[in-house]
Amino acid sequence: MQSWRRKSLWLALLASWLLVLLEVFPLLHLAVPTRPRAGAPQGWPRWLDAELLQSFARPGELLEDGPQPPQALRGGSCNWGACFDTSKCRGGGLKVFVYPAAGPVSETHRRILASIEGSRYHTLSAAEACLLLLLSPDTPTGECDPVPPQWDGGRNHLVLSLHPAPCPRTFQRGQAMVAEASPTVDTFRPGFDVALPLLPEAHPLRGGAPGQLRQHSPRPGVALLALAEDRGRWHMAGTDFSACPWDGRCEQDRGPKQTHPGATLPNATFCLIPGRSPDALHFLQALQAGCIPVLLSPRWELPFSEVIDWTKAAIVADERLPLQVLTALQEMPLTRVLALRQQTQFLWDAYFSSVEKVIHTTLEIIQDRIFGASAHPSLLWNSPPGAILALPTFSPSPSDFPFYHLQQGSRPLGRFSALIWVGAPGQPPLKLIQAVAGSQHCAQILVLWSSEKPSPTRWPKTAVPLTVIDGHRKVSDRFFPYSALSTDAILSLDAHSSLSTSEVDFAFVVWQSFPERMVGFLTWSHFWDEARGGWGYTAKRTNEFSMVLTSAAFYHRYYHTLFTHSLPKALRTLADEAPTCVDVLMNFLVASVTKLPPIKVPYGMWHQEARPPPLEPGGPGLRQEPQPAAQNCINQMAAGFGHMPLVSSRLRLDPVLFKDPVSVLRKKYRSLEKP
């Protein structure tokens, strides 16, 4: 009897071990990949989202199979310190000289040249250039341009190609940096080369299409996955997406097919993109659509990976673990999905939506290497509005910019500087000076004298310092970053502006809560004119507005730096030639950076009744209706920006108890209700 029991126990033990071997071993085979071969691309995933690994990966596996050190580079051992002479960049910063093309210029080259020539980096002299840029040929004949005479082994050179170059022989790149689309990981030199996105042939020069994400959270009925296929096509996965892995063999229909370009972008939460280089074009499509890219063992370097934190917008997974990856995506928290999708939209708009942004991002990365410790911190690259619009020459600290107070839980402190622009006929704004100087928040008053008449020798005594600056008879002078402006907040005024002290105080308090936006009193609104086939703007009172006049407005002093050093010179010249357009240009600039409308605060009707008659276009005063001759400037500026950046608003901020039927003594800004 005991012998029979002993045999039964052994049989049961053997049967249980057999079941374990038959059922569990395949799962372990999927979860623990084989050791990667020497010289082969990395196998175990370079996961960018460690949160997804917690459900099926053990900590020991991550330590054992983490990212491998970079292999020996075929292009030599060049790095930034050894192969770039930064001494040529001292004084003037990054200046770029572009070699002229040896033959016919393609449309792609024209777009690159236009984006560089309109930037602050361009120079016409190779002698004063810090960086010599050579455009890689993209002619269908596959011919190669000759090596330029100043090649010098490629030192301080950048070879740039937005598309895979058909030229069978690129230079022995030596000490030259290479900026190319979707470089392979085995030829890319981290910290020296620059990885570019693979752009479609018809990518716009500037502006570009906005992101297509309209619903951050997945909606019922919308596919969870989009599978990238050849020729820019997409397939939507069905509900049982685990039955359709990315190897092309599906056990059921994967749903409707979508193609691109010329068709709808993928309408899904996650976009599975194989790691082959031709699939790099799908990556930009996914970003624009707000579809979280899931890169399956990519063999190409992610664009601008030196500065962009792709852990906030994309996922890199192992293509050999389909079931685990799909399960992890399905179980991802909605808060994480929302954060990833929002970041895809920011990155698309900041760095990838136009050729101009791609080129400027490339040059900004190189300039950051030159600046070293004074370069952009990671926060500026990976938070709106992006590093292109956060100039390091202004400040290396994020707290000095108007965009990052919310992330840091702070608000601007201190007081404001009043900048009063005096043009024709050159009358000193004595009453305005007294009203502004009476504000408890005023730190100083600067009078920008741009009249042909000489400035008075005597000015009224005020409780704050008063400084007179000689202008150059140009309206754009009012937006120059004068060193005398010592505060973050600027109150921009015209000589004929009329404001009370209470209005100034309340507007400044409002601005402190919205330091990245313009806060003003008089407004204009833009509209699309069907009859003229273009944009127009008006000062007529409607239920919405999109611009505030800079003749009485608060804004951050950083916008003076952007106006002078970031805007194309052609747009600033246009504002000087049609001075009423300077309000439009400044509002365009702020709206393009913030993607937000300005803020309107109360402005007494008695000011408008006492205002002098309208002067010629561009004359001083609180300008009201734009003149017909200046109406076309809004279309020229929209063309210069590549899109219409203005955002309309129906909001006005009033003080608490404003016009409420309570005692006047209980109201803080009681003079705002002056009858």
Backbone hydrogen bonds, N-H to C=O, Kabsch-Sander energy under -0.5 kcal/mol:
donor,donor_aa,acceptor,acceptor_aa,energy
5,R,1,M,-1.9
6,R,2,Q,-2.4
7,K,3,S,-2.0
8,S,4,W,-2.1
9,L,5,R,-2.4
10,W,6,R,-1.9
11,L,7,K,-2.4
12,A,8,S,-2.5
13,L,9,L,-2.3
14,L,10,W,-2.5
15,A,11,L,-2.4
16,S,12,A,-2.2
17,W,13,L,-2.0
18,L,14,L,-2.1
19,L,15,A,-2.1
20,V,16,S,-2.1
21,L,17,W,-2.3
22,L,18,L,-2.1
23,E,19,L,-2.4
24,V,20,V,-2.0
25,F,20,V,-0.9
27,L,23,E,-0.5
28,L,24,V,-2.1
29,H,25,F,-2.2
30,L,26,P,-1.5
31,A,27,L,-2.3
32,V,28,L,-2.3
40,A,37,R,-1.7
47,W,45,P,-1.6
50,A,48,L,-0.5
52,L,49,D,-1.5
53,L,50,A,-1.1
54,Q,50,A,-0.6
54,Q,51,E,-0.6
55,S,52,L,-0.6
56,F,53,L,-1.3
57,A,53,L,-2.5
61,E,58,R,-1.0
62,L,58,R,-1.4
63,L,59,P,-1.9
64,E,60,G,-2.0
65,D,61,E,-2.9
74,R,186,D,-0.8
76,G,73,L,-1.1
83,C,79,N,-2.3
84,F,80,W,-0.9
86,T,84,F,-1.0
88,K,85,D,-1.0
89,C,86,T,-1.7
90,R,87,S,-1.0
92,G,90,R,-1.2
93,G,89,C,-1.3
95,K,93,G,-0.6
96,V,121,Y,-3.0
97,F,131,L,-2.4
99,Y,97,F,-0.5
99,Y,133,L,-2.4
106,S,104,P,-0.5
110,R,106,S,-2.0
111,R,107,E,-1.9
112,I,108,T,-2.0
113,L,109,H,-2.8
114,A,110,R,-2.5
115,S,111,R,-2.1
116,I,112,I,-1.9
117,E,113,L,-3.0
118,G,114,A,-1.4
119,S,116,I,-1.7
122,H,116,I,-0.6
122,H,119,S,-0.6
123,T,96,V,-2.1
126,A,124,L,-0.5
129,A,126,A,-0.5
130,C,95,K,-2.2
131,L,95,K,-2.3
132,L,156,N,-2.5
133,L,97,F,-3.2
133,L,131,L,-0.6
134,L,158,L,-2.9
135,L,133,L,-0.5
136,S,160,L,-3.1
142,G,139,T,-1.4
151,W,148,P,-1.4
154,G,151,W,-2.4
155,R,152,D,-1.3
156,N,83,C,-0.9
157,H,154,G,-1.7
158,L,132,L,-2.3
159,V,177,M,-2.8
160,L,134,L,-2.3
160,L,158,L,-0.6
161,S,179,A,-2.6
167,C,137,P,-0.5
170,T,168,P,-0.5
173,R,171,F,-1.6
175,Q,153,G,-2.3
176,A,173,R,-3.4
177,M,157,H,-2.5
179,A,159,V,-3.0
180,E,178,V,-0.6
180,E,194,V,-1.1
181,A,161,S,-0.8
182,S,196,L,-2.4
185,V,299,R,-1.6
187,T,184,T,-1.0
188,F,184,T,-1.5
192,F,189,R,-1.9
193,D,189,R,-2.6
194,V,178,V,-2.2
196,L,180,E,-2.8
196,L,194,V,-0.5
199,L,162,L,-0.9
199,L,197,P,-0.9
203,H,200,P,-1.5
208,G,206,R,-1.7
212,Q,288,Q,-3.4
222,V,219,R,-1.9
223,A,267,N,-0.5
226,A,270,F,-2.0
227,L,235,H,-3.4
228,A,226,A,-0.5
228,A,272,L,-2.3
229,E,233,R,-2.7
232,G,229,E,-0.6
233,R,230,D,-1.3
234,W,258,Q,-4.4
235,H,227,L,-1.8
236,M,256,P,-1.7
237,A,225,L,-2.4
241,F,239,T,-1.7
243,A,240,D,-1.6
244,C,241,F,-1.8
248,G,245,P,-0.7
250,C,248,G,-0.7
251,E,243,A,-1.8
258,Q,234,W,-3.3
268,A,266,P,-1.0
269,T,223,A,-1.0
270,F,224,L,-2.6
271,C,292,I,-2.7
272,L,226,A,-2.6
272,L,270,F,-0.6
273,I,271,C,-0.6
273,I,294,V,-2.7
275,G,296,L,-0.8
279,D,276,R,-1.2
280,A,277,S,-2.4
281,L,278,P,-0.8
282,H,279,D,-1.0
283,F,279,D,-0.6
283,F,280,A,-0.7
284,L,280,A,-0.8
285,Q,281,L,-1.4
286,A,282,H,-2.5
287,L,283,F,-2.0
288,Q,284,L,-2.5
289,A,285,Q,-2.0
290,G,286,A,-0.8
290,G,287,L,-1.1
291,C,286,A,-2.4
292,I,269,T,-2.4
292,I,290,G,-0.6
294,V,271,C,-3.2
295,L,293,P,-0.6
295,L,315,I,-3.1
296,L,273,I,-2.7
296,L,294,V,-0.5
297,S,295,L,-1.0
297,S,317,A,-3.0
299,R,275,G,-2.3
301,E,183,P,-3.1
304,F,195,A,-2.7
305,S,302,L,-1.4
307,V,304,F,-1.6
308,I,304,F,-2.6
310,W,308,I,-1.2
312,K,309,D,-1.6
313,A,310,W,-1.4
314,A,310,W,-2.6
315,I,293,P,-2.4
317,A,295,L,-3.1
317,A,315,I,-0.5
319,E,317,A,-0.5
321,L,318,D,-1.7
325,V,321,L,-2.2
326,L,322,P,-2.5
327,T,323,L,-2.2
328,A,324,Q,-2.4
329,L,325,V,-2.3
330,Q,326,L,-2.1
331,E,327,T,-1.7
332,M,329,L,-1.0
337,V,333,P,-2.0
338,L,334,L,-2.6
339,A,335,T,-2.0
340,L,336,R,-2.4
341,R,337,V,-2.5
342,Q,338,L,-2.3
343,Q,339,A,-1.9
344,T,340,L,-1.8
345,Q,341,R,-1.5
346,F,342,Q,-1.9
347,L,343,Q,-2.7
348,W,344,T,-2.2
349,D,345,Q,-2.1
350,A,346,F,-2.6
351,Y,347,L,-2.3
352,F,347,L,-0.8
352,F,348,W,-1.3
353,S,348,W,-1.5
355,V,204,P,-2.8
356,E,205,L,-2.9
358,V,354,S,-1.7
359,I,355,V,-2.5
360,H,356,E,-2.6
361,T,357,K,-2.2
362,T,358,V,-1.9
363,L,359,I,-2.2
364,E,360,H,-2.2
365,I,361,T,-2.0
366,I,362,T,-1.7
367,Q,363,L,-2.4
368,D,364,E,-2.1
369,R,365,I,-1.6
370,I,366,I,-1.6
371,F,367,Q,-2.4
372,G,368,D,-1.9
374,S,371,F,-1.6
375,A,372,G,-1.8
380,L,377,P,-0.9
381,W,377,P,-1.2
382,N,378,S,-2.1
383,S,379,L,-0.5
386,G,383,S,-1.6
389,L,386,G,-0.8
390,A,387,A,-0.9
391,L,389,L,-0.6
394,F,391,L,-1.3
395,S,391,L,-1.0
400,D,397,S,-1.5
401,F,398,P,-1.6
408,Q,404,Y,-1.7
409,G,405,H,-0.7
409,G,406,L,-0.8
410,S,405,H,-2.6
416,F,441,H,-2.3
417,S,489,A,-2.2
418,A,444,Q,-2.5
419,L,417,S,-0.5
419,L,491,L,-2.6
420,I,418,A,-0.6
420,I,446,L,-2.9
421,W,419,L,-0.6
421,W,493,L,-2.9
422,V,420,I,-0.5
422,V,448,L,-2.7
423,G,421,W,-0.6
426,G,423,G,-1.5
430,L,428,P,-2.0
433,I,429,P,-2.3
434,Q,430,L,-1.9
435,A,431,K,-2.0
436,V,432,L,-2.5
437,A,433,I,-2.7
438,G,434,Q,-1.2
439,S,436,V,-1.9
442,C,439,S,-1.1
443,A,416,F,-3.1
444,Q,416,F,-0.9
445,I,465,P,-2.5
446,L,418,A,-3.5
447,V,467,T,-3.1
448,L,420,I,-2.9
448,L,446,L,-0.6
449,W,447,V,-1.0
449,W,469,I,-2.8
450,S,422,V,-3.0
450,S,448,L,-0.9
467,T,445,I,-2.6
469,I,447,V,-3.1
471,G,449,W,-3.0
477,D,474,K,-1.3
478,R,475,V,-1.6
479,F,476,S,-1.6
480,F,477,D,-1.7
482,Y,480,F,-2.2
485,L,482,Y,-1.5
486,S,484,A,-1.1
489,A,415,R,-0.7
490,I,555,Y,-2.5
491,L,417,S,-2.7
492,S,490,I,-0.8
492,S,553,A,-2.9
493,L,419,L,-2.5
494,D,551,S,-1.4
495,A,421,W,-1.4
497,S,494,D,-1.6
504,V,500,S,-1.9
505,D,501,T,-2.5
506,F,502,S,-2.5
507,A,503,E,-2.1
508,F,504,V,-2.1
509,V,505,D,-1.9
510,V,506,F,-2.1
511,W,507,A,-2.4
512,Q,508,F,-2.0
513,S,509,V,-0.7
513,S,510,V,-1.2
514,F,510,V,-0.8
514,F,511,W,-1.0
517,R,514,F,-1.7
519,V,554,F,-2.2
520,G,518,M,-0.5
520,G,599,I,-2.6
521,F,552,A,-1.2
524,W,547,M,-2.1
525,S,538,T,-2.4
527,F,536,G,-2.6
529,D,527,F,-0.6
529,D,534,G,-3.2
530,E,528,W,-0.9
533,G,529,D,-1.6
534,G,529,D,-1.5
536,G,527,F,-2.7
538,T,525,S,-2.4
542,T,540,K,-0.5
545,F,649,S,-2.1
546,S,524,W,-2.4
547,M,524,W,-2.2
549,L,522,L,-2.3
552,A,549,L,-1.4
553,A,492,S,-1.7
554,F,519,V,-3.3
555,Y,490,I,-1.7
557,R,488,D,-2.7
559,Y,556,H,-1.6
560,H,557,R,-1.5
561,T,557,R,-0.8
562,L,558,Y,-2.1
563,F,559,Y,-2.4
564,T,560,H,-1.9
565,H,561,T,-2.6
566,S,562,L,-2.2
567,L,562,L,-1.5
571,L,568,P,-0.8
572,R,568,P,-1.5
573,T,569,K,-2.3
574,L,570,A,-1.9
575,A,571,L,-1.8
576,D,572,R,-1.5
577,E,573,T,-2.1
578,A,574,L,-2.2
581,C,578,A,-3.0
582,V,579,P,-1.9
583,D,580,T,-0.6
584,V,580,T,-0.5
585,L,581,C,-2.7
586,M,582,V,-2.2
587,N,583,D,-2.1
588,F,584,V,-2.6
589,L,585,L,-2.4
590,V,586,M,-2.2
591,A,587,N,-2.4
592,S,588,F,-2.5
593,V,589,L,-1.4
594,T,590,V,-2.6
595,K,591,A,-2.6
599,I,518,M,-2.8
600,K,651,L,-0.7
601,V,520,G,-2.2
607,H,604,G,-1.0
608,Q,604,G,-0.8
609,E,605,M,-1.8
610,A,606,W,-1.7
611,R,607,H,-0.7
619,G,616,E,-2.7
623,R,621,G,-1.7
630,A,627,Q,-1.2
631,Q,628,P,-1.2
633,C,630,A,-1.2
634,I,631,Q,-1.1
635,N,632,N,-0.7
636,Q,632,N,-1.7
637,M,633,C,-2.5
638,A,634,I,-2.0
639,A,635,N,-2.0
640,G,636,Q,-2.0
641,F,637,M,-2.3
642,G,638,A,-1.2
643,H,638,A,-0.7
649,S,545,F,-2.7
653,L,600,K,-2.4
654,D,652,R,-0.6
658,F,655,P,-1.8
660,D,657,L,-1.9
662,V,660,D,-2.5
666,R,663,S,-1.4
667,K,664,V,-1.5
670,R,667,K,-0.6
670,R,668,K,-0.5
672,L,669,Y,-1.5
673,E,670,R,-1.5
674,K,671,S,-1.3
